[in-house]
Amino acid sequence: MSIEIIKENFSIEEIVGSGETQNLLETEIYLNIPVEEVEKIIWVEGKVIIGNTMIIKDKILVSGSVRYHLLSKDKEEGLHVLESSKEFNEEINIHGIKEDMEAKVQGKIEYIEYELEENKIAVKTLINLEGQVENLKSLEVIKEIGDSTTLETQKESLNYRESYGKDKSAIDIEENFTIDSSKGEIEKVIKFFVDPQEIESTVIEDRIVLSGEALVTIVYLGDGEIYSHKETLPFNHFLEIPGASEGAKSAVDLRVEEASYEILQDEEDRLRRVNVSIKLQAEGKVYRQNSKKLLIDAYSIKEEIYLEKEEISILEDIDTVEYDEKISLEIPLNAIDVLDIKSEHFILDKVYEDGKIIVEGILDLNIYYIDRIEGEIDRFKGEFPFKVETPFEGEEEKYILNISSKLDFLDYTIKRDNIAIDTSIFFQIALRKEKRIFAIKDIEQTGEMIDKKAKPSIIIYIVQRGDLLWDIAKRYNTTTGEILSSNGFVSDYQLKVGDKIIIEKNLELLV
């Protein structure tokens, strides 16, 4: 009689590896005023833009650029804005990655150094590139064995994150807004920011429904004063994920691809109207926390069978911890007004030890403000370390920590000689461990019947260290139920070293 096998497929997203590299970029930015007229370079700042990534064997090829923004002041108190860029090509080495995998690369500026030379500024920038490679792996395993009175099976539970796929697409935002009449009209734009934020994402059938907003900040010179204006532009978007269903979870990343502005006249013919054109890229994935029982062993009490096994290596989800880290700082700045505050945070280290999750990182702050004494625009840049410790009582000594985090809020208060900052970083920490299972992929009948008639009617077996009830039953071609019954054991009895157990030859099992 043939064995009926019921198989199933499922997909998991595995992290194949990660790596990083650094690159020192050198470039020159030519001034738009004679060098002898420059009184002060107020700031030179940059942003890493990742253009294209491509995976070849054991490497991620990365092309991108650093976009520079420079603000200077001349001896007549005039402000001058310069923008420039420097392209780069880099490689991140990660052993074991292949062309059909997917890479995610993030860039960070470690520092910028500059020196004024004749009619130009020589700039040195150290950038850090971090790459992580993921692979969507499809697995086929045996889910069930059809009705069989002669086949014993053993299963093991697996908790995992099943992936339903991912999608990325562009979001185009074309909007205009008008500066409040209490502020001067726009003579010169000093700084233009766009910060996209996810408000909510929901999974429905075959798609992610995303609602978000683009926070636009424009710092400008008008009527001899410096002003800051913020505008929130809401948007809605769909990401197509075939196979996604309601109740699944989603993760969405937003980034600015392009952003530009145009200054127009309002109804009073004053330059207060701003038209913005923004292109965002949204990337989302859908997953669900699942649990499966995989068939890991089987034997027949009548016939020799051949098992084809496959090793499955997977990060098993153990638990998820959510934590809010509140950070309060006092920045020694004598400011009369804050135009804008930009913040980023970076995780430098993460570890589980002594019953605690420990996360260390850096909060990077850029504060654009008006100095109380000089009445001039300036920028403060500072890095502030933070350390998060949250208890977690787990059964393992080590866990793999997968962390997603975002800035919850940032408030500030201007005081006489400092700026008080209150902010909070929200952490979602997934604790996982690597699990390896040899799951059965196929079962083949040999037709070779087991001859137990010549074997003793009763065997007395003394339990050795490491013995399991399943292994003993398999070795003597009986069932775990028969051993428990013959010895008067309850169903959840745990064998102990030295136990003497009776193994009876049940002729009914041989029929």
N, C-alpha and C positions, 0 to 999 in steps of 0.2 A: 504494500500500500504506500503510495507516494505521500510525501510530507507537503502540506499546503503552507506556503510562506506568504505572509502579508508584509510588503515593504512600504516605506514612506521616505519622502525627501524633505529636508529642511535646510535653511541657509543661515550661516553665522558670519558675522563680520569679525575677522581676526586682525590684531595688530601684529604685523610681520616684524617690524623693527623701527628704530628711530635713530637719528644722528644729527649732528650739528657741525657747522663750520663757520669760520670768521674770515672777513676780507677787509683789507685796508684800501679804501678808495681815495684817490687824490685827484682833485679837479681845480679849475680856476673859474671864478665868477667875476666878470668884468663890470666895473662900476658904471653907472649912468650919469655920474657927475665927476669932475676933476678931483683927483685924490687930495689936492691941497684944500679943497672946500669941505672935506669930510671932517666933522668934529668928533663923531662917535658912531661906532657900529653897535646898535642896540641889541640885535640878536642875529645869529645865523642858526637856523634850525632845519631839520629835514625829516622826511618820512620815507620808509622803505615801501616800495610798490612791487609786489610780486607779479610779473607778467605771465610767463609760461613755465610750466614744469613738465618734464618728460622723464620717464623711467627707462633706463637700460639696465643690463645685468649688474647688480650690486651698486647702482648709482642713481641719484636723482640729479638731472640736469636742470638748473634754475637760471632763468633770465629775468631781469627786472631792472629797476632804477631807484635812485634816491632823488626825491624832489626837494629842492632847497627853497627856503623862503628867508630873505634877508631884509632887515629894516635898518636904515642908517639915518643919521641926522646931520645936516650941514651947518655951517657956522652962522647961517641966517635963520636958524631954528626950523628949517624946512625938513619934512620927512620924505624919505625915498624908499620905495619898495622894489626889490629885485627878486625874480624867480628864475631858477635854473634847474637842470637835472643832470645826473651822471648815470649812465647805464653800466650794468655789470652782468657777468656770466659766471656761475659757480657750480661746483659739484659737491654733493653730499654723499659720502660713502656709507652704505648700509648693506651689510652682507645678507645675501639670500633673497633680495628683492628681484622681481622680474617685470617684463614689459607690460603684462596684462593686469598689473596691480595699480592702485591709486595712491597718489601722494598728496599730502597736505603740508604746505610750507609757510612758516611765519618768519617775518624779519623784524629785527629790533636794532636800533642805533645804540651802540655802547657809548660812544662819545663823538663829539665834533670839535676839532681844533682848527683855528683859522688865523691868518696873518695878513695884514694889509701890505701890499706891494705895488708901488707905482699906481697904475690905474686898474688894479685888480685885487681880488682877495684869494689867496691860496688856501684851499680847504682840504683837510684830512678827516676822513670819516671811517670809523671802525664799525662795521655791521656784523651782526650775528644772525645766522640763518639756522632755523630748526626745522627738520623734516620728519614726518611720521608717515609710514606706509601701511595701508590697510588692504585687506583682500577679502572679497565676498566669496566664501567657500560653500559649495553645495554638497551636502552629505546624504548618502542613501544608506538606510539601516533597516534591519528587520524589526518591525513593530510587533507582530504577533505570529504565533504558530497556530495553524488550524487545529481542529479537534484531533488529538492524538493521545491515546491511552498509554503509549509506550515511550513517549518522549518527555524527559524532564528538562525544565528550562530555568535559568537563573537570570535575573534582571538587576540593573543598577540604575538608580535615579540620577538624572543630570539636570541641573538648573542652569539655564543659559539664556542669552539674549538673541532671539531670532530676528534676523533682519529681513525687511520687506523691500529694501531697495532705497535709492536716493535719487535726487534730481536737483539740478541747478538751472536758474534762468534769470533773466534781467528784469529789473523793475525800473521803469522810466517815470520820472516825476517832473512835470512842467508846471510851475506855479509862479504867482507873483504876489507881492505884498507891499504895503506902504508903511514907511517910517512914520512914527507918531509926530504930530506937528509941534510938540514941545521940544523936539530935537532939531538940530541944524540940518540943512540939506547936505547931501553927500558931495564932497569935493574930491576926496581920494579914499579908496578902500585900502586899509592897512592889513586886514586879516579876514579871511573867509573860511569858515569851518562848516563841515557837514558831518553829523554824528547820527548814524542809523541805529534804531533801537527796536527790538522785538517787544511788542506789548502782549500778544497772545498767539499761540499756534494750537490748532485743533486738528486731529486726524478724523476724516470722514472717509467714505468709500473711495478708494483709488486716488486720494489727494490729501495734501496738507493745506488747511485754510490759515493764512497768515495775516495778522493785522499788526501794523507797526507805525513808526513815525520817524521822520527825518528832522532832527533838530538843527536848524540853520543859525549860525552866529556870524554876524558881520560887524567888524570893528572898523570905524571910519573917521576921517577928519572932516569937520564941517564947521564953518563960521569960527575958525580958530580954536575949536574945542575937539576933544576926542570922545566919540560916543560908541556905545555897544548896543546892538539890537539883536534879539533872539526871536525866532519864529519856528513854530512847530507845524510840520506838514504831515498829516496822517496819510496812510496808504493801506490798501488791502491787496493780497496777492494769493495765487494758487501755485502749489508745486505738485506735479503729477507723479504719483507713486502707484503704479498698477499693483493690485493685490492688497493694498493697505485697507484696513477696516476700522470702524469706530471702536474706540477703547484702547487702541494702540498708542504708544508714546512717540513723540517727535523731538528732534533736535535741529535747530535752525541757526545758521551763521549768516550774518549780513556784513557786507563790506562795500565801500564806495569805490566804484570803478572810475567815474568821471564826475566832475561837478564844476559848473561855470555860472557866471552871473552877468547881468546887463543892467546898468543904471538908466532909468527912464524918468521922464517928467511926469508929475502927478497932474491932477485937474487944475492946480494952481500954477502950473508950469514951473514947478520947483523939483529939483532932483531928489525925490524921496521914494520913488517907486523902484522896486528891485524885482527883476525877473530871473528866476533860477531854473537851471536845467541840471537834473541829477540823474545819474545812472547807477543803480545799485545792483549788486549780484547777491541773490539769495540761494543758499545751498541747504537742503534739508534732507533728513533721513528718517525713516520710520522703523520702529522696532517694538518688540513685545517681550516681556519677561515670561519665559515658558519653562515647563518642567516635563521631561520625558523619561520613561523607563526603557532603557536600551537592553536588548538581549545580549548578554556577555558570555554565556556558556550554555551548553546543551549536551545531553547524551540520551541514548536509547537503552532501555533495559533488555531489549531483544536483539538489536542489530548494531553492528559497528557503523558509525557515521563519520563523515569527514566535514570538519568545520573550516570555512574560509573566514578569517578574521582580518579586520582592518583597525589599525591604531588611530584613535581620534584624540587629538590634542585640542583642548578648548579652555578658554578662561571661564570658569564657573562663577556665576554671580552669587555672592554670599549675603551681602546686605548693602544698603545705601544709607549714608548718614548726611543730613543736611545741617549746615551750621552758618550762623551770621557772625562775622568778626567785625566788631565796631572799633574804629580807629579815630582817636582825637589827637590833633597836632596844634602847635602854636608856631607859626612862621614869623620870624622877626623882620617884618616889613612895615615901613611907615607909609601906608597907602591911604589915599583919600577916596579912591574908588577902585573896585575890581571890575575889569572889563569881561574877563572870562577865566575859567579854570578848566584845564584839560587834564585828565588823569588816565593812567594805564596801570595795570598791575601785572606782575610776572611771577610765576612760581619757579623757585630755584631748586627746591628739594622737597621731597615727600617720603615719609617712612612710617611704618607701623612698628612700634616697639614698646615693651613694658605696659601693654594694655592701653596704649594711647595712639591716636593718629596725630602725627606732627607734620605741619606744612609750613615751610618758610618761603618768603618771597619779598618782593620790592614793590612799593607803591611809588609810582613816578608822577610827580606833579609839575605842571607848567601853569604859572599864575601870571596873567596879563593884567597890569594894574597902572594906576596913575599915582606917581610919587607925591606925597603930601607936601614936601618941601620944595621940590623943583617944579612940580606941576607937569611933569613929562611922563610919557608912556615908557614902561619898562617891563621886563619879564624876569620872573624868578623860576629857576628850574632846580628841583631837588628830588633826591631818591631817599625813601624812608623804608627801612626794613620792617617786616612784620613776621610774627611767629604765631601760628595757630596750634593749639593743643586741645583735642577733644577725646574723651574716654570712649573706648569700645572694647567690650569683653568678648573676645573671639576664641574659638577653639584652636586656631592655628597660630604658630609663632610668627609666620610671615604672610603678608597679603600683598597683592599687586593693587596699587591705588590708581584709579582712573578719576581725574578731577575735572569738573567743569565749574567755572566761577564767573561772576559778573558783579559789577559795581551796583549796589542797591540804590544808594543815594549819596549826594555830596552837598553839604551845607557849609556856609562860611559866615563869620561875623567879623567885621572890621573894628579893631580896637585902636587905641592911641598909638601903640608901638608894635602891634603884631596883628596877624590875621589868624583867627581860630578856625580850624578845619574840623568838621565832623563828617565822617563817612563810614560806610559799611560795605563789606564784601561778602556776598552770598556764595557759599561753597556747597556743591553737591558732590559727595565723595562716594564712589562705587568701590566696594571692597571685593576683590576677586582673587581666585587662586587658580593656578594651572592644574588641570585635571587630565589625566591620560587614561583612556578606556580602550580595551581591545574588544570592539563590538563585532558581533557576528554579521558578516556580509552575505553569506550563502551557506546552505546545508546540502550535502550530497550523500545520498544513500549508497552503500557499497554492496548490499545484498548478502553480506557475510553475517550469518546469524551467530549469536553468542551461545555457547554451549556451557550451561551451568549445572547440568544434571550430575556431573561427576564431582562437583564441589561439595564440601561438607554441608550438612544440614544446618549446623550452628557454628558461628565463629565468635570467639571472645576477643574483642579488640581493646587494647589499652590506649587511651588518648594521649598523643604526644604534643609537645609544644608546637603551636602553629597549626594544629589540625582544625579544620572546619567541618561541620556536619555535612555540608554539600560535597566536599572533597571525598569524605569517607564513603558516602552513598554512591558517588560516581565510580569510585575505585572498585566497589564490590557489586556493581550493577543492581543496586536496589534503589529505594526512594528514601528521602528524608522522613517522609511520613511513616514508612514501615519501621525505620529505626526508632523513632519516637514512640510508636505504638508498642514495639517489642520490649522496650525498656521502661514503659510507664512514665515517660517524660511529658511535661506540658509542652505546648507548641512553641513557646518562646524560651525553652530551656537553653542555657549557654553551657557548652561543653567545658569541662575543666581538665587540666593535665592530670593524668592518673585515673580518670574515670574508666571503669570497665563496662563496655557496652556489648550487648548481644546483637549479632547480625544473623537473622534467620533467612534461610532459603525458602522463599515463598513460591510454591509451585504455581500458584494462580498467576504470578507475574510472568511465568514462562509460557503460558498458553497463548 
